[in-house]
Amino acid sequence: MDAAYPEGNKAWQKYLVKNGFFPEQFTIVNADRAMVVISFTVNENDKAEEVEVSTPFYPQFDKIAKNVISRAPDWLPAASHNRKVKFRMRQPVTFAQSQE
């Protein structure tokens, strides 16, 4: 069994949208979105650890994405042979620029 967010994928996506924000001082030219990919491990104690940016965009966006994952509520850890185990994950964090 893989690690999972307790309330499911919809709740996880809602958490990412609610806690990730587009820095006001930036404007993306030629697009309306930016994406940062974060790699992390869910440990045996339900926590996200070893959080790192695997596909960066820009330092401020990278930092926001990393913080969102680091501060996430507890996970349901992965299991193998009825034992909790570490599980490596990758999560894209999308930043949408508001249309004015």
N, C-alpha and C positions, 0 to 999 in steps of 0.2 A: 504494500500500500504506500502510495506517495504522500508526501506532506500536503496538507490542505488548509485553507482558511476555514475556520469553524462554521461560519454562516454561509459558505459556498462562494462560487465565482462571482455572482452578481454583487454580493456584499463586498467582496474584495475590490471589484472595479469601482463601486461606489466610494469605498474608502480612498482609493487612489485619486479619484476625481475631487473628492471633498478636501483632501489634505495636500494635494499638489496644486500649485498656483503658478500663474504666468507672471514673472517679474514685470512690474509696471514700466520700468525704465527701458525695456527692450522692445524692439519691433523686428519681426522677421520679414525680410524682403523676399519676394517671389514664392511665398508659401504662407499658409495660415496655421501650420502645426510644426512642432519640433518633437523629436523623440530621443530619449536617453534609455539605454538598456542597462539594467542593474543585475549583477549576479550576486547571489547570496546563498547561505546555507541555513536551513532550519535545523537546529540542533535537537538533541534528545530531550531537552527541557523546554521545548515549545517556542524558543526564541530565534529571531533572525540574527545571524552573526556573519562575520567575514563578508560584509556588504561592500561591494566595489563596483565602480562604473566599468562596464565592459565595452559599451559603445557610447562614447561621449558626444556631446553637442557643443556646449559652451560652459565654462566653469560654474557660473551661477545656476544654470539649469541642472548641471550634474549634481551640484550640492543639494539642491531642493529634492531631486529624485532620490538621492542616497538617504537623505533624512527621512523622507516619507517611508521608505522600506525599513530603515533602522528603528523607527518609532512605531511600527505596526504592532497591533495587539498580538497576543499569543496565537500560535498556530497549532494545528493538530500534527504532531510529528509523524514522520514516515515510520513504517514498521516492516521488519523482515524477520521471519521465523518467530513471530510473537515477541519481538524485542524492538524497542525504539531505536532508530538509527538516524544519523545525519543524512540530510537530503539536499543536494545542490539544485538551485533554481535560477532561472533567468526571467526577468520581468521588464517588459518595455513600459516606460512611463511617458505618456504623451502630453505635451503642453499645447493647448489650443489658444491661439491668439484671438481675442475678441474682435468682432467685426464692428466698425464704427461708421 
